């Protein structure tokens, strides 16, 4: 999946889920919140790769 628009939508969803989980678990240090943060990081990395590969073409 290299479509930046699709990845951006997934980032928005993952970020919203992270905020909800942070409130649900009472902080950023809960293991589930950390895992969600890592998923968000991966999506952001995918987005950056997609953007940079589009610019190099």
N, C-alpha and C positions, 0 to 999 in steps of 0.2 A: 504494500500500500504506500504509494508515493504521492498521493494527491494531497497537497497542503490544506485544501479547504476541508476535506474529510478529517484529516488529522486534527485540524483546529477545532472542529466540533467535538471530537473525542476528548481533546484537552479541556474544553469548557465543561463537559460532563464530569470528567475526572476531578477537576478542580472543585466543582460544586459538591461532589461526593466527599472530597477531602474535608471541606468546611463542615458538612453535616456530621461526618465521623468525628471530627475534632470536638464538636459540641457534645455528641453522644458519649464519647469516651472520656471527656473531661480534660483533654490536653493533647499536645502534639507528641508526647512520648509513649503513648500506648502502641503496642506492636502492630495492631491493625491500622492505625493511622500512619505509622511509619511505612508500612507496606503500600498503602494507597499513595503516599507521597512519592515512593519509589516508582510506582506505575505512572504517576504524573510526570516525573522526571524522564522516564523512557519515552513517553509520548512527545515531550518537548524536544528531546534529542532527535526523534524521528522527524518531527516538523522541521527542525533546523537542517537536517540532512536533505530533506526534500526541497527546501528552499534553496540551499546551496547547489544542489544538483541541477535545479531548474536554471539558476543563474549562470552555470558553467556551460549550458547547452547552447 
